[in-house]
């Protein structure tokens, strides 16, 4: 999997039209999305990596956006998590993103 952070090249915020455009690119390339996170200035997405489609996506993104990515990432999903299960999944890893709901936790990490 690969974690991709995308921001407009101009000092603008990520707008709804940007999000629509980004998701359309992912759909057109048949790229599976595992996690999304958005802030005012950055859209981050964790996707399954296919060398051919990933390279195509990067080329398309670089036309309009600044792009950073981590190729050696993996996403872990834990249902009915507790503090111990989260600690075990984080142990010895660099955590790039952590998201939690009442019943499910997702961690995007890089194993050291």
C-alpha positions in Angstrom: 0.0 0.0 0.0 1.0 3.6 -0.4 0.0 6.7 1.6 -0.3 9.8 -0.7 -0.7 13.3 0.6 -2.0 15.8 -2.0 -2.2 19.6 -1.8 -3.0 22.3 -4.4 0.1 23.9 -6.0 -1.5 27.3 -5.2 -1.8 28.4 -1.6 -5.5 27.5 -1.7 -7.5 25.1 0.4 -8.6 21.7 -0.9 -12.1 22.5 -2.4 -15.0 20.1 -3.1 -14.1 20.3 -6.8 -10.5 19.1 -6.0 -11.9 16.1 -4.0 -14.3 15.2 -6.8 -11.4 15.4 -9.3 -9.1 13.3 -7.1 -11.7 10.6 -6.6 -12.5 10.5 -10.3 -8.8 9.9 -11.0 -8.8 7.0 -8.6 -12.0 5.5 -10.1 -10.7 5.9 -13.7 -7.5 4.1 -12.8 -9.4 1.4 -10.8 -7.4 2.2 -7.6 -8.8 0.8 -4.4 -9.0 3.4 -1.5 -8.5 2.0 2.0 -8.5 5.2 4.0 -8.9 9.0 3.5 -8.1 11.9 5.7 -8.7 15.6 4.9 -7.6 18.9 6.3 -8.2 22.3 5.0 -5.0 22.2 2.9 -4.3 18.5 2.3 -6.1 15.4 1.1 -4.4 12.2 2.2 -5.4 8.8 0.9 -4.1 5.2 1.5 -4.5 3.1 -1.6 -3.5 -0.4 -2.8 -0.5 -0.1 -5.0 -0.2 -1.3 -8.5 3.0 -0.1 -10.2 1.4 0.8 -13.5 -1.6 2.6 -12.2 0.4 4.3 -9.4 2.8 5.8 -11.9 -0.2 7.0 -14.0 -1.8 8.5 -11.0 1.4 10.4 -10.0 1.8 11.8 -13.5 -1.8 13.1 -13.4 -1.5 14.5 -9.9 1.7 16.4 -10.5 0.0 18.5 -13.1 -2.2 20.2 -10.5 -1.0 19.2 -7.1 2.0 18.9 -4.8 2.4 15.2 -4.0 4.2 13.3 -1.2 4.0 9.6 -0.7 5.2 6.7 1.4 5.5 3.5 -0.5 6.4 1.2 2.4 3.2 1.7 4.3 0.6 -0.7 5.5 -2.8 -0.2 6.9 -4.0 -2.2 9.9 -7.7 -2.2 10.8 -8.8 -3.4 14.3 -12.4 -4.0 15.2 -13.4 -3.8 18.9 -10.0 -2.5 19.7 -8.6 -1.7 23.2 -5.5 0.1 24.4 -3.4 -3.1 24.4 -4.3 -4.1 20.9 -3.5 -0.6 19.6 -0.1 -0.6 21.5 0.8 -4.0 19.9 0.1 -2.7 16.4 2.2 0.4 17.0 5.1 -1.3 18.6 8.3 -0.8 16.7 6.6 1.1 13.9 6.3 4.7 12.7 2.6 5.6 12.7 1.7 8.0 9.9 -2.0 8.1 10.5 -4.3 6.9 13.2 -8.1 7.1 13.0 -10.6 5.8 15.5 -14.3 5.4 15.8 -16.2 3.8 18.7 -15.6 0.3 17.4 -12.9 0.4 14.8 -9.3 1.8 14.7 -7.2 2.1 11.6 -3.4 2.7 11.7 -1.2 3.5 8.7 2.3 2.5 9.7 5.8 1.9 8.4 7.6 -1.0 9.9 11.1 -0.1 11.0 
